[in-house]
Amino acid sequence: MATFSDVPSESFRLSMLINDKRYRAYTFQFIALLLLIGAFSYLGYNLVKNLQSAGLNISYKFLGDPAGYDINQRLIEYDNQSTHWRASLVGVLNTLLVAFLGCITATIIGVVVGVLRLSNNWIVSKLMSVYVEIFRNVPVLIWILIIMAVFTSVLPQPRDFRGANATASMVADSFAFTGRGFYSPAPIFNDGSMVVVVAFILSIAGMFYYRRYAKKALFERGQMLPTFWPSIGILLIPSILVFFVMGQPISLEYPALKGFNFQGGIYMRASLISLWFALSIYTAAFIAENVRAGILSVSSGQSEAAASLGLRPNRIMNLVVLPQALRVIIPPLISHFLNLTKNSSLAIAVGYMDLTGTLGGITLNQTGRAIETVLLLMAFYLTISLSISAIMNVYNNSMKLKER
């Protein structure tokens, strides 16, 4: 009887890096990596040599010098005697603030408009079509300037809130909307406030856990649990109870008209509001088209099958259509988030001091360090873009169709 035995494994030889298909791809990739590193090294060395021959050298010591200029909108403490590094940090935070607010607002508006574009109501669908066509076919810089002009010319000035014959008044004695900016109450954190903050964070985690549990119960057991009001209760009730048990450690500072302007509270300049609003409604027009395309990519048979089971239209949209449409919506959504973040560099047009206005504007002009500042700008935008892509790609992978 013939017997079979395992073929002895062949020992590794250097020639296998080229001749063996198991290693050939890695060999070529490694060679390409070496060539790429060599090319960048040559370019960097050539740049340094040319700068030295011209009497220039790359140095970032200027970041420790006093900036000597003020920044009108800031999230951290800063004055004109702070360093250029501090000014750049203020610009980074201002850029991240606009990008964060813009991405959230644009997503909400884009999803709503995209769904309404498919409405059976002819007027609603046509109005949404007009919105999309108008906003996505006009450059975003023009929208920034238009909205800034509308804010400064239409909204009242602080002097209009003064006196017995005032022509303007605060909303609920707490909010003031003026041509200079928006004023709102600011929280004041006293002793014990961290306990309330931690309770609120845990409430948010509990809300997401409950919604995940409700979704699992629906798909595994067919049990449809309510989600809206229980989520609101989980989010608010524990935090409110802890707030009163701790003796109300968080209070509010309300804006008040003092002198020529409002004082106190949270101040958001008109430049920030106009930039945020313009980027949001401009990007939302593109997101709306992606949402519409994603919904249309789902077979109508899915909706008809869900309707035959007795599901209401909003349930069909939330449980059947949108989860499948997200696989089409998310990939282009990443690009729109990246474009919104990079378009925030147009902030200098309305006087909002983001990173381009601080590091790439005043700091560059004062120090003359064009190469250093441009390299830092490139590094920042590259880092934030890759971070957004990484986060969204993780979410995109979680939404992929999982086959058994």
Buried (B, 14 or more C-beta within 10 A) or exposed (E): EEEEEEEEEEEEEEEBBEEEEEBEEEEEEEEEEEEEEEEEEEEEEEEEEEEEEEEEEEEEEBBEEBBEBEBEBBEEEBEEEBBBBBBBBBBBBBBBBBBEBBBEBBBEBBBBBBBBBBEEEEEEBEBBBEBBEEBBEEEBBEBBBEBBEBBBEEBBBBBBBBEEEEEBEBEEEEBBBBBBBBBBBBEEEEEBBEBBBEBBEBBEEBBEEBBEEBBEEBEEEEEEBEBEEBBEEBBEEBBBEBBEEBEEBBEEEBBBBEEEBBEBBBBBBBBBBBBBBBBBBBBBBBBBBBBBBBBBEBEEEEBEEBBEEEBEEEBBBEBBBBEBBBBBBBBBBBBBBBBBBBBBBBBBBBBBBBBBBBBBBBBBEBBEBEBBBEEBBEEBBEEBBEEBBEEBEEEBEEBEEEEE
